[in-house]
Amino acid sequence: MSELIGLQAPVKPTAPADVIIDGTEATFAQDVIEASMDRPVIVDFWAEWCGPCKTLGPTIEKVVTEAAGAVKLVKIDTETNQMLAQQMRIQSIPTVYAFYQGQPVDGFMGALPESQIQAFVDKMISLSGAQPGAVAAGDAALDVDTMLENADAALAAGAHEQARDLYRAVLVEDQSNVKAYSGFARAMLAENRLSDVQAMMEQIPEELLSAPEIISLAGMMTLAERAASLPDTAQLEAAVAANGDDHDARHALAQALLGRGQPEAGAEHLLTIMRKDRAWNDDGARKAMLELFEALGHSAPLTVTYRKKLSALLFS
């Protein structure tokens, strides 16, 4: 139709020859480390057999192409570069790292939607463009403990996207960090992204599946399924704020919070019901707390903490 009225079809942008390349073990230092001294380099670890890689690949290439040379993309086939993948501690694919001035500065795992990939690339461009050279070689390495603290604070403050990004960055640095897996899942559950949590569970290394934090994730997913049928959290909070003695509303709010990545807040509401009316709903608040312990696992950190609080309340 465009030809019939004298218009030309839009020209699809193409990347310069050196912006998107296939990397190897032999060329990694030159293609990534040295090249990142001038501009951010994004490294996509993929394999032909990987379904999510086939989703991520074209999207990240499109976003990098549209960046018009502000960033570079190096694609690493993990099947033909297995030693490099081991050195980079790649345990699941797709995994993406971003390097700047010779150091890894960010990354993510899995096939993200285009909007999140765009935000990731934009952040890398801002990093290099706003203050070139600001990330010194000695400072760019990720401080895992600090990032976990910041992520936990962001999650507690309701900044779910910020928390998710921080937990993801920790996992890029340390793919055996069970606290980061747990926090990342809770941040997604707070956004009702149960299917994404299920996909993440499939990427957790097998040797970590017996960790209490990981066992707790399965229970949290069960709680999330229960919370899916409840009203919006803000609506329930408004009902409790209007009448602090409406135990039905508070119990519903507790269940919503338990299933939406905020188990501490949910458990506190259950304790509040018990303080106000221990016998409410046939001791329903205590029973709900015990169900929480069972779902998360008896050795889970949250279970240990709130079992002590429950005991203190019952025997005070």
Beta strands, then each sheet from edge to edge (+ up, - down):
strand 1: 20-22
strand 2: 41-46
strand 3: 72-77
strand 4: 95-100
strand 5: 103-109
sheet 1: 1+ 3+ 2+ 4- 5+
end
